[in-house]
Amino acid sequence: MFKPARPYSKYYRHVIYCVPTFSNPSSRTMSIEHRKELVRIARKFDALILTDDVYDQLQWPASPQDPSENTLVKASYPRIVDIDIELDGGAERPGSDGFGNAMSNGSFSKICGPGVRVGWAEGTAKFAYGVSQTGSSCSGGAPSQLTSTYINHLLQHGTLQKHIHGTLQPAYSKRYLTLVNAVKEDLCPLGVKLPQSNRDVIGGYFIWLTLPDTVNADEFAQRCQEEANVVVAPGSIFEVPGDESVRFEHSLRLTFSWVELDEMVEGVRRMRGILESCLRGEGPRSGTIKRKELGTVK
Ligand SMILES: Cc1ncc(COP(=O)(O)O)c(C=O)c1O
């Protein structure tokens, strides 16, 4: 049963979920033209676009000329929620109800600490008021009042902003470049492709790569873990079970956010050894090393 109509609530006919910027796992970013097109489609079909914009604050120029260019205060593309506010008269255009057709999810997990379990939702003023009146907000207050208070303090004092621009972006920029350069040097000559590496702006936590056609990513990832103690994510774990239309059998996701620079270089060097063995048609070696800890290459 639907609840009785309230002036601050709205039922959309459809929900469209996406990660338009530095998506997980592909690290792909949706073009501005596609963002606008999606907003127009959502308006036409009474849909709410719900974007997971958790990596928007984590972006930097792909090839900084000097170390001071490894931060980006303004995002390279507007979010879909921003486009919905501006495009063709925005949510207040004649004939619309003012709720808008897009909302943005943000998370402090990626920019403050994974344990804080606090995020935010953003939309038009009317949409935000509607969300504030839901039972979980009105009755529960917020999912995590105490950590929300800490985060509020960090924001008001500018500590979090300083941390993002002074620590996270420069560190991730360096890690990203180190990982990509290692892949280009060690793996690309063996036929590995980096589909997203020709962009101006980079961000997020991941790189996505494609192995040569003869190498299956599940087997490769298993051999990396068992024979070289390197943990990588094979594309198959991101497939939707039962959906044959999108397969990632030759793809891998590597993450650069947590791993130290020298460990990344060493990890890629070990991956090269496994890839060379696969390309020679050799099977898995016995007498494998046990993995110690996820993400490490000790
Ligand atoms: C696109 C996206 N949304 C949400 C999350 C999870 O965020 P949180 O830790 O705030 O639940 C992740 C984490 O991997 C993610 O990649």
The ligand as an ORCA input file, in Angstrom:
! r2SCAN-3c Opt
* xyz 0 1
  C      30.791      3.547     -6.636
  C      30.845      3.205     -5.189
  N      29.832      3.539     -4.378
  C      29.856      3.255     -3.041
  C      30.925      2.600     -2.483
  C      30.900      2.318     -1.016
  O      30.864      3.477     -0.272
  P      30.707      3.390      1.344
  O      31.987      2.847      1.858
  O      30.414      4.773      1.767
  O      29.576      2.444      1.604
  C      31.992      2.207     -3.282
  C      33.120      1.492     -2.666
  O      33.836      0.740     -3.195
  C      31.963      2.510     -4.663
  O      32.969      2.162     -5.487
*
